[in-house]
């Protein structure tokens, strides 16, 4: 595993933990803690971990076995998961602190397409 892949895996892990933590904080703040939602969230996070594991296995297999294709898979999977998690973290932060929901601070994470610019 090269440095880029290792960094991608670490970033995904950190984003998963941050999303779960901000989601839990939001639930505590709203007095809406649900073990069912928490369990569901953990299942979703476990699926992301499984996707990363699968990507790593396929990427390693490409080096040994002719699978008919050879493409980098770990980093693109990590990027997709990271973008998904960042989006969820931003939503959670906006619910935790409504003052920052429409602020320039969170606006740094929005794309031009989201704000309606073309």
NORKA-V748719 format. One record per helix or strand of 2 or more residues. SS is the DSSP state (H for helix, E for strand). FROM is the first residue (numbers start at 1). TO is the last residue. Records with the same first field share a line. If there is no record, write none. Layout:
BEGIN
SS=FROM-TO  FROM-TO
END
This chain:
BEGIN
H=3-29  35-64  74-96  98-100  104-107
END
